[in-house]
Amino acid sequence: MKTILIVYAASWLILLFVYIISLFQNKKSKKKDGAFEKFLNKHKSTKEKILDKLVYVIMIVFAPLVVFVIPYILIRNMKTKKQTRIREEERERSEREEKEHIAVCATNYSVLVSEKQNQCGDDYIRIAKSLKKLVDKKSYQETINLLDKTSLPAAMKLGVRECEHKGAGSGSRLIIETAKNVSEDNIFNYLKFEDSPMGAWQAYLLCQMWHYLPLWWHANYDKRDYIYSREDYLNITHFIDRGFNVDVLKDFNVNPEIYGNDGKYYISCCFWTDFGGLKREYVEVSIKDNRFEGLFVFEEKVIYEYQCGIMF
């Protein structure tokens, strides 16, 4: 289609060029041939005169289109190609940076595991399990009292906006309730965390909390039961009870791990999903000036594969 348009436009350009040349030639020969041309026009039929005028009309109507259409098509194509190239470069750069980040995280984690001791002790696990109990009871506003290395400005509360039971699916999310009764979605704009392993652990718990807050329909694909010890196997909830025997999981190491300091912390934790089984995720948690900078998942391992067979 593009080639046809270009050929079509080029044809009109040629016609326009020929027409302009003929005008110049007519001006030069007007004095010499004026009488002869009058004679010809006088003896032309009405049909011939109409055709002559029609040719001029067509030239006048289509010639400007040729002048504008060709540059427009060329410029638009150049712009589209440039935008496509920029998007492709951005995608490649993003993928390259992600791979580099994964490699750095994996290296840092390996070094820390070999040199340092796992800092995730019983107090870490106790907080994680207590947080899950508060969610089960929907005592959301008590969450901030449990997290002793996390703070909020005065008169603000940590709450939850529960999912709506409509549409194809929706999830619940943590919110900040301000003194003016305004709900803010980005909780990390307000929360502060101690720059310590426990502070990073609590930031991690809040980040992943949405996986076990109330979920509706298709959002249940993201449902997780976090496993902090073997006792948590008994708390796994299935969409369909197929008689799964948790004893097959008893020999796996599911202890959480946390290493790091000075704003960079590496956490590994297990969870169960009916759409994948028992997995362990490895994440980097960044804290700067007591603010949560981000969570980056650099690896996820399947420990025991399982599929419930449900498709929402």
N, C-alpha and C positions, 0 to 999 in steps of 0.2 A: 504493500500500500504506500509505503514511504517513497519507494522508487517511482511509482506511478505519479505521485504528486510532484516529485522533483522534475520528472520528464515533462509533465504537463506545464509546470511553471516555467521551465526552461524554454519550452515552445513559445509560450506567450512573450517571454522576454525577447526572443528572436523576432517575433512579429512586431513587437513594440519598437525594437531597434530598426527594423526595416521601414516601419511607418515614419519614424523620426527622420531617417535619411531621405525618404521620399519628400517630406515636407521641405527640407533644405533644398533639394533638387528643384522642387516646384517653385520656390522663391527665386532661384537663379534664372529659371527659364520662363518665369511668369510674363516678363515683358515681351520676349520673343514669341512665345507660343500662346499668348493671351487670346488672340483672334481665333486660332485653330481650336483651342479648348472650348471657347464659347460655341463654336460650330458643332463640336462633338456633343456638348451638353444639350444643345438645342435638339439634336436628332436622336438623343437617347430615349428609350421607351420609359414609361412610368415605372415599370417593374425594375428596370436597371437602376433608375434613380433611387428607388426604395432600397434596393440591395446595397447600393453605395452608402446610403445613410446608415443602414443596419450594420455594415462593416465598421463604420466610425463609432457607432454606439457600443458595439461589442468591444472594440479596442479601448474606448474610454472607460467602460465598466470593469473590464477584466485586467487591464494593464496595471492599475494601482494594486489590485489583489496580488499580482505577481511580485510587485515590488516589496510588499509587506509579508506575504506568506512565506516566501523562501527564507528571509532572515529569521522570521519567527520560528519556523520549523528547525532551522539549524541551531539557533540560540537555545531553544527548548531542549533539543537533543543533547547539546553540550552541557546544559545545566543538569539534565537528568543523569547523564553519565558521571558528571562531577559529584552529584549527591550520592549516587550509587557507590562510587569509588570511596568517598569519605565514610559512608556507612560501613563499607567492607573493611576499610582500614581501622575504623573504630572497633569493629567486632574482633578483628585479628589482634589489635592491641589489647583489648579487654581479655581475650582468651589467653594471650601471652602473659599478661600481668597476673591473671588468676593462676596459671600454671606455676609462675615464679613464686607467687605467694604460698601456694600449696607446698612447693619444694622447701621454702624457707621455714614454714611452720613444721613440716615433717622433720626437718633437720634439727630445729630448736627443741622439738619435743623429744626426739631420740637422745639428744645430748643431755637434756634435763633428767630424763628417766635413768640414764646411766650414771649421772653424777649426784642427783638429789634424791631425797626421800619423798614419797607420796605424802602430801599434806592433808589429804581428805580423810579426816578421822571421824570418830563417832558423832561429834557435834555437828559436822557437816551433814551427815546422813539424817540425824535427828531433825534438823531444820527442814530438810527436803521432804521428809515424811509428814512432818507437822503441817507444812504448806499444803500438801495434798489433802490432808484431813479438813483443813479450813475450806478448801474448794468444794469438797464433798458436802460440807455443811452450808455452803454458800455464805460463809462468814468472811466475805472478801475484804471488808474494811479492817479486819484484824491482822491482815497480812503484813502491813508495815510495822506493826508492833513486834511481830515475830522476827523480822529481818533486822538484827541489831547493828549491822554494818551498812545499812541503807537508811537514808533520811530524806524527808520532804520539807519544804518550807511550811511555816506555821499556817494553820487554817486550811491547809490542803489535805485531801484524802485520796487514798488509792482505792479505786473501785473497779467494777466490771460492768460493761455493757453486754448483756447476754444476747445470744443469737436470736434472730427472728425465725419463727417456724413457717417460712413461706419461701417460694421460689425454689431454685434447684439446690440450694444449700447455702449456709452461712455459718460463720464462726463467732464466738464471743471474743471480746478483747478487753485488755486492761485499759483503764482510763484514769485521768487525774480529775478530781472534782475540786474546783477552786472555791474560794470564799464567796464568790458571786454566783455560785451554783451553775457555773459554766463547765462543760465537760471538754477536756483536752485529750486527744488521742495519743499524741506522742509523749508517753510517760517519761521518757529518758531526757526530755528537755527540762524536767523539774527534779528528778531523782538525783541524789548524790550517793556515791559508793566509796567506801574506804579502799584505798589503793593497797590491797592485801589479798592473799588467797581467798579468805572468807568473803571479802567484798566482791571479788570476781565470781565466786560461787553463787552468791545471792543474785548478782546481775544475770548470770546464766539461768538460774531457776526462773526468774521473772521473764526472761526472753522465751523460754520454752514452755511456759505455763499455759499458753493458748492451746497446746496440744491436748490438754486434759480439762480445759474449761468446757462448758456445754457446747455441743456442735449439732448442726442440723443437716440431715440428708447427705448430699455429696461431700460436705465438709468432713464427714466421718472418715474419709480416706486418710486424713491427717491425724486421726486419733492415736495417741500413744499412752501406754502405761510405762512410766519410768521405773526402772529396776535399780534399787540402791543396795539391795542385799537379796539373798536367796529367799528370804521370807516374803518378799514382794511378789514372788511367783503366784502366791495364793490370791493376790489382789487383781490378777489379770482378768479383765472382762472381755468376753467374746461376743460378737454379734450373733453367732449361732453356736450353741453348745454341741460340738461334734465329739465330745468325750475326749478332748485333748488331755494327755497325761503330762503334767508339768515335771514328772520325775525325769523325763528325758533331758531336762535342762539343769539338773542338780549339780553336774560336774563342771559346769562352765564358771569361769571367774567373772563375776559381775560387779566387783567392787569399783566404785568411782575413783578417779584419779585427778589430782590437780597439782601442777607444777608451775613455777614462775615467780617473777617479782618485777618491781619497777614498771608497772603498767602493762606488761605482757604476761598473760596467764594461759596455760594450756590444760584443758579439761577433757577427760574422756568419761563417758557415762553410757550405760546400757538402757535400752527401752524395748518394749514389745509392741508390735503392730500386727494386727490380723492380716495385713497386706504386705507381709515381708518376713515376719517372724521376729526372732531376737537379734537385735543389732547393737553395735557399739559405735557411737559417734565421737569424733575427735574435733574439738573446736578451739579457736583462739579467741580469748576475750581481751579487749583493749580498754584500759582506763587511763584517762589523762586529766589531771587537775580535778580528780574526784568525779569526773563525768564519764559515763559509759560512751566509748567511742565506736563500738561495734562488736559483732560476733561473726566469726568466719568459720564455716565448717570445712575443714581441709581433708577429712577422710571419714568414710562410713563403712564399717565391716559387717557382713552378715555372719552371725555366730551360729544361728539355727534357722534354716529357711522354713517358712510356713505361709500358706495362702488359704484364706477362709473360703474362697470360691464365690464370694458375694460381689455383684456388680450393681452399684446403686443406679 
